[in-house]
Every structure is written in C-alpha cells, then in structure tokens.
Amino acid sequence: MIVDLKDISPQLRQNFLQHAIAPRPICFASTIDKDGMVNLSPFSFFNLFSTQPPVVIFSPSRRLRNNTTKHSLDNVLEVPEVVINIVDYDMVQQVSLASCEFPKEQNEFAKAGFTAVPATLVRPPMVAESKIKMECRVMEVKSLGEEGGSGNLVICEVLRMHIDDNILNETGMVDQRKIYHVARLGGDWYTRVNEESMFKVEKPNVKLGIGLDSLPASIRLSKILTGNHLGQLANVHDHPILDAAFEDAKLKNIFQYYSVSPDEMEKELQLYAKELLDQGRVSDAWQVLLSLNV
C-alpha cells in the first residue's frame, strides 16, 4: 500500500503517522499563565534533541476539529517556563485523565489526583508522583502552521532535574530497569518498558564494524541467519580468526553426527550460531561459523 499524505484527510493522516511513528515518550507538561493559573497536560510529540545545551522539544498541536490551541501552548507563550514530568506505568491512567479538555479554570492536578510541589527555578509546579522531573526554560516556540493539526514546537532548555533515589543504581545513575517508562502508540495503545521487553544492542562507538559486505558469502546469503544476526556478526571491529583453543561440546557433537553430510553440517552450524547470537554470544558464534572452513 502506498499512501500520499496530501491526498487524504487530516484525521486519516494523523492515524497513519501515529501508528507508524511509535513508541513515543510522553511529556507531562505543567505550565502556568501570567495570572498564576496552572495547566497539566501530556504530549507524545516529544523527545530529546541536544545535550549541550540540554534541549527537549514537545509540540502542542492545534486541534483538528476546530483549529483551537491548547492551554499549555497559550501558557508558555505568556510565561516561557515549563516542568516536564516523565511518565511511568504507575501514573499512566491518571495522566490519561489529565488529557481531558477541561475548561481553563479547572486544575488538572486536582482532576487527575496529582500532587503539585513547588519547582525551584521556574514558576510552574512539579508533579510529585513523577520519578523524574525537569525544570525548563522555554527558548523558543516555533509554529509549524495555522491549520488544525499544525504543531507548535516548544523548544526547552533543561535547567535542573529531580530524580527519585529509588530508580538509581549503586553508582548514582538512573537504572533503566527500575523506572517503567510508558510510551504512546497509535489509537488507544500504549507500551510499557520492563526487563522482559528490554534488550541490548552493542553500539559501534568510535571503532568501525567490518560491515555486512565483508562477511563470507556462505554467511551473508544464509537462509537461517536473519538481518539482525548478520548485523551482530558484522559489528565486530576486526575480521575474526579461528581460535584453535576454542572448545564447545555442542560443536563437537555437530561435527561427529554430520561429518558425512557437509550441507547438513553447515545448516546445523548456522542454527547453532543463530542460537548463540540470540544469547548475545557473538565471539562464540563467529568461532562456530569459522569452523565451517576447517
């Protein structure tokens, strides 16, 4: 299916984009107007864009149905400050409640049952229940259009972070396994981050991986190893060589039982390499695959 976005309705365009571009982290923004009236609202058009200076951006879009603007946008135009409260699973239902379009005079802290605590550098209050809170100065608000659905980029410099000690590890850094982030998908769907849904991917950093084009054809064209497996193998920094001291009981069994059938042996070795790669044992997988040429 091919979708030309200019040829479909704004509602359908939004549906396709929000289902495709996901998961999206949630900015739970507390803002204040010049008269001291507070607003609290979530936005999934949000992310980190710079660390020097520390800049995050969220986007309160104009409403599709009537092209009106949200109180959060009106507030930051009056008072260019915001607290961005990070959303986790413990608070997601209340956050959803706060997204209701309450009248301006209604306080979402009270409506959604959150506790407002004073910030230290900016005027909007923080959400006590959020485990990470960021006090921000609004650097710029950039309008992306005047029609319903048009975004407004609220570009924020993070001045100070407040982090719950309970989500820190022994070195004082945030432990990703202790804060159950949630993120928006399309429609009513969300996702939760926990240890079962997390996995590690080794980053190339400064050293260059050898690349898929450097893999032997028997590996690169494998019907067993997936693109992810090939990416793991190709992300090593030097071409691996066979280690004569490498010993593995399952590898010995494969050579013993399939020695009379080279094609079956290659298949079994690749299946075993796949198993090792799924466990993150890249070096061992390379030794298994290199043994094909012994």
C-alpha positions as CSV (number, residue, x, y, z in Angstrom):
1,M,0.0,0.0,0.0
2,I,1.2,3.5,-0.9
3,V,-0.2,6.5,0.9
4,D,0.2,10.0,-0.4
5,L,-0.4,12.2,2.6
6,K,-1.5,15.2,0.6
7,D,-4.4,13.2,-0.8
8,I,-6.0,12.0,2.5
9,S,-7.9,13.8,5.3
10,P,-6.0,15.3,8.2
11,Q,-7.7,12.8,10.5
12,L,-6.5,9.8,8.4
13,R,-3.1,11.3,8.0
14,Q,-2.8,11.6,11.8
15,N,-3.9,8.0,12.2
16,F,-1.3,6.6,9.8
17,L,1.5,8.7,11.3
18,Q,0.8,8.0,14.9
19,H,0.6,4.3,14.3
20,A,3.8,4.3,12.3
21,I,6.0,6.6,14.4
22,A,5.9,4.8,17.7
23,P,6.6,4.3,20.5
24,R,6.7,7.9,21.5
25,P,7.8,9.1,25.0
26,I,5.3,11.2,26.9
27,C,6.0,14.7,28.1
28,F,3.7,15.5,31.1
29,A,4.0,19.3,31.0
30,S,3.0,21.6,33.8
31,T,2.7,25.3,32.7
32,I,1.3,28.5,34.2
33,D,-0.2,31.6,32.8
34,K,0.5,35.2,33.7
35,D,-2.3,35.1,36.3
36,G,-0.9,32.1,38.1
37,M,-3.4,29.6,36.7
38,V,-1.8,26.1,36.2
39,N,-2.3,23.6,33.4
40,L,-1.1,20.0,33.3
41,S,-1.2,18.1,30.1
42,P,0.5,15.1,28.3
43,F,2.1,15.3,24.9
44,S,3.6,12.3,22.9
45,F,5.1,14.6,20.3
46,F,8.2,14.9,22.5
47,N,11.9,14.0,22.6
48,L,15.4,14.9,23.5
49,F,17.3,16.9,20.8
50,S,20.5,18.1,22.4
51,T,22.7,17.5,25.4
52,Q,24.9,20.6,25.0
53,P,22.9,22.7,25.6
54,P,20.3,20.2,27.1
55,V,17.3,20.7,24.9
56,V,14.0,18.9,24.7
57,I,11.1,19.7,22.5
58,F,7.4,19.0,22.8
59,S,4.6,20.0,20.4
60,P,1.1,21.0,21.4
61,S,-0.7,20.7,18.1
62,R,-3.7,22.8,17.1
63,R,-6.9,20.8,17.5
64,L,-8.0,19.1,14.2
65,R,-11.7,19.6,14.7
66,N,-11.8,23.3,15.4
67,N,-8.3,24.7,15.0
68,T,-8.1,26.0,18.6
69,T,-4.9,26.0,20.6
70,K,-4.2,24.2,23.9
71,H,-3.9,25.8,27.2
72,S,-0.3,24.6,27.5
73,L,0.7,26.5,24.4
74,D,-1.1,29.6,25.5
75,N,0.6,29.4,28.8
76,V,4.2,29.0,27.5
77,L,3.7,32.0,25.2
78,E,2.7,34.1,28.3
79,V,5.2,32.5,30.8
80,P,8.1,30.8,29.0
81,E,8.7,28.2,31.6
82,V,7.6,24.5,31.9
83,V,8.2,21.5,34.1
84,I,8.4,18.3,32.1
85,N,7.4,15.3,34.3
86,I,8.4,11.9,32.9
87,V,5.5,9.4,32.8
88,D,5.9,5.8,34.1
89,Y,3.4,2.9,34.4
90,D,2.4,3.8,38.0
91,M,0.8,7.0,36.8
92,V,-0.3,6.4,33.2
93,Q,-4.1,6.1,33.9
94,Q,-4.1,9.4,35.8
95,V,-2.0,11.0,33.0
96,S,-4.6,9.9,30.5
97,L,-7.3,11.5,32.7
98,A,-5.4,14.8,32.7
99,S,-5.5,14.9,28.9
100,C,-9.3,15.6,29.0
101,E,-10.1,19.0,27.7
102,F,-11.1,20.6,31.0
103,P,-12.1,24.3,31.0
104,K,-9.1,26.6,31.6
105,E,-10.3,27.4,35.2
106,Q,-10.2,23.7,36.1
107,N,-7.0,22.5,37.7
108,E,-5.8,19.2,36.2
109,F,-3.7,18.4,39.3
110,A,-6.9,18.2,41.2
111,K,-8.9,16.5,38.5
112,A,-6.3,13.7,37.9
113,G,-5.3,13.4,41.6
114,F,-1.7,14.5,41.3
115,T,0.2,16.4,44.0
116,A,1.7,19.8,43.0
117,V,5.0,20.7,44.6
118,P,6.9,23.9,44.0
119,A,9.7,23.9,41.5
120,T,13.0,25.5,42.5
121,L,13.9,27.6,39.4
122,V,10.6,28.0,37.4
123,R,7.1,29.1,38.3
124,P,5.0,26.0,37.2
125,P,4.8,23.3,39.8
126,M,6.2,19.8,39.6
127,V,4.2,16.5,39.8
128,A,5.3,14.8,43.0
129,E,4.3,11.4,41.7
130,S,6.7,11.6,38.7
131,K,10.0,10.0,39.3
132,I,11.9,12.3,37.0
133,K,11.1,16.0,36.8
134,M,12.8,18.6,34.6
135,E,12.6,22.3,35.2
136,C,12.9,24.0,31.9
137,R,13.2,27.5,30.3
138,V,11.3,27.9,27.0
139,M,13.9,29.1,24.5
140,E,11.5,29.4,21.5
141,V,8.1,28.4,20.3
142,K,8.0,27.7,16.6
143,S,4.7,27.4,14.8
144,L,4.5,24.9,12.0
145,G,1.3,26.2,10.5
146,E,-2.1,27.8,11.2
147,E,-4.4,24.9,10.3
148,G,-5.9,22.3,12.5
149,G,-3.3,19.6,13.3
150,S,-0.4,22.0,12.9
151,G,2.3,21.6,15.5
152,N,4.0,24.2,17.7
153,L,7.5,23.3,18.7
154,V,8.1,24.3,22.3
155,I,11.9,24.3,22.5
156,C,13.0,23.9,26.1
157,E,16.4,24.1,27.8
158,V,16.5,21.8,30.8
159,L,17.9,23.7,33.8
160,R,17.5,21.2,36.6
161,M,16.4,17.6,37.0
162,H,14.8,16.0,40.1
163,I,15.3,12.2,40.2
164,D,13.8,9.7,42.7
165,D,16.6,8.0,44.6
166,N,14.7,4.7,44.2
167,I,15.4,4.5,40.5
168,L,19.1,5.0,40.9
169,N,21.8,2.2,40.7
170,E,24.7,1.8,43.0
171,T,26.8,4.4,41.1
172,G,24.1,7.0,41.3
173,M,22.9,6.7,37.7
174,V,19.3,6.0,36.5
175,D,18.8,2.3,36.3
176,Q,16.6,1.7,33.2
177,R,15.2,-1.4,34.9
178,K,13.8,0.5,37.8
179,I,11.7,3.1,36.0
180,Y,8.9,1.5,34.0
181,H,8.6,4.1,31.2
182,V,5.5,4.1,29.1
183,A,5.1,5.4,25.6
184,R,2.3,6.1,23.1
185,L,1.5,4.0,20.1
186,G,-1.5,4.6,17.7
187,G,-5.1,4.9,18.8
188,D,-5.6,3.9,22.4
189,W,-2.5,1.7,22.5
190,Y,0.5,2.3,24.9
191,T,3.6,0.2,25.6
192,R,5.4,-0.4,28.9
193,V,9.2,-0.8,29.3
194,N,10.3,-3.6,31.7
195,E,13.1,-6.1,31.8
196,E,11.1,-8.6,29.7
197,S,10.8,-6.0,26.9
198,M,14.3,-4.6,27.0
199,F,17.4,-5.8,25.1
200,K,20.8,-4.5,24.5
201,V,22.4,-3.7,21.1
202,E,26.1,-3.1,21.1
203,K,26.9,0.4,19.9
204,P,29.8,0.8,17.4
205,N,31.0,4.0,19.1
206,V,34.4,5.0,17.7
207,K,35.5,1.8,16.1
208,L,34.1,0.7,12.8
209,G,32.3,-2.6,12.3
210,I,33.6,-4.7,9.4
211,G,30.2,-4.4,7.6
212,L,27.9,-7.0,6.0
213,D,29.8,-6.7,2.7
214,S,32.8,-8.2,4.4
215,L,31.0,-11.3,5.6
216,P,31.7,-14.6,3.7
217,A,29.1,-15.3,1.1
218,S,28.0,-18.5,3.0
219,I,27.1,-16.4,6.0
220,R,25.8,-13.3,4.1
221,L,23.5,-15.3,2.0
222,S,22.3,-17.6,4.8
223,K,18.7,-18.7,4.8
224,I,18.9,-19.3,8.6
225,L,20.6,-16.1,9.9
226,T,18.4,-13.0,9.9
227,G,19.4,-9.4,9.2
228,N,19.7,-8.9,12.9
229,H,22.1,-11.8,13.2
230,L,24.2,-10.6,10.3
231,G,24.3,-7.1,11.9
232,Q,25.7,-8.6,15.1
233,L,28.4,-10.5,13.2
234,A,29.3,-7.5,11.0
235,N,29.6,-5.2,14.0
236,V,32.9,-6.7,15.2
237,H,35.9,-4.3,14.7
238,D,38.3,-6.8,13.2
239,H,37.9,-9.8,11.0
240,P,37.7,-12.8,13.4
241,I,40.1,-15.7,13.1
242,L,39.6,-19.3,14.2
243,D,40.9,-19.8,17.8
244,A,42.5,-23.3,18.0
245,A,41.8,-23.3,21.7
246,F,38.1,-22.8,21.3
247,E,36.2,-25.8,22.7
248,D,32.5,-26.4,22.7
249,A,30.7,-29.7,23.4
250,K,27.7,-29.0,21.1
251,L,30.1,-28.0,18.3
252,K,31.9,-31.3,18.7
253,N,28.6,-33.2,18.5
254,I,27.7,-31.4,15.3
255,F,31.0,-32.5,13.7
256,Q,30.5,-36.0,15.0
257,Y,27.0,-36.5,13.7
258,Y,27.0,-34.6,10.4
259,S,30.6,-35.1,9.2
260,V,29.4,-37.3,6.3
261,S,27.0,-34.6,5.1
262,P,28.7,-31.2,4.5
263,D,25.4,-29.5,3.6
264,E,23.6,-30.7,6.8
265,M,26.7,-29.8,8.9
266,E,26.6,-26.2,7.5
267,K,22.9,-26.0,8.3
268,E,23.4,-27.2,11.9
269,L,26.4,-25.0,12.5
270,Q,24.4,-21.9,11.3
271,L,21.5,-23.0,13.5
272,Y,23.8,-23.2,16.5
273,A,25.4,-19.8,15.6
274,K,21.9,-18.4,15.5
275,E,21.3,-19.7,19.0
276,L,24.5,-18.2,20.3
277,L,23.7,-14.8,18.6
278,D,20.3,-14.8,20.2
279,Q,22.1,-15.1,23.6
280,G,24.5,-12.2,22.6
281,R,27.5,-14.5,22.4
282,V,28.9,-13.0,19.2
283,S,32.5,-14.2,19.6
284,D,31.4,-17.8,20.1
285,A,29.1,-17.6,17.1
286,W,32.0,-16.5,15.0
287,Q,34.1,-19.4,16.2
288,V,31.2,-21.8,15.2
289,L,30.9,-20.3,11.8
290,L,34.6,-20.2,11.1
291,S,34.8,-23.9,11.9
292,L,33.0,-24.5,8.6
293,N,36.2,-23.9,6.8
294,V,38.3,-26.2,8.9
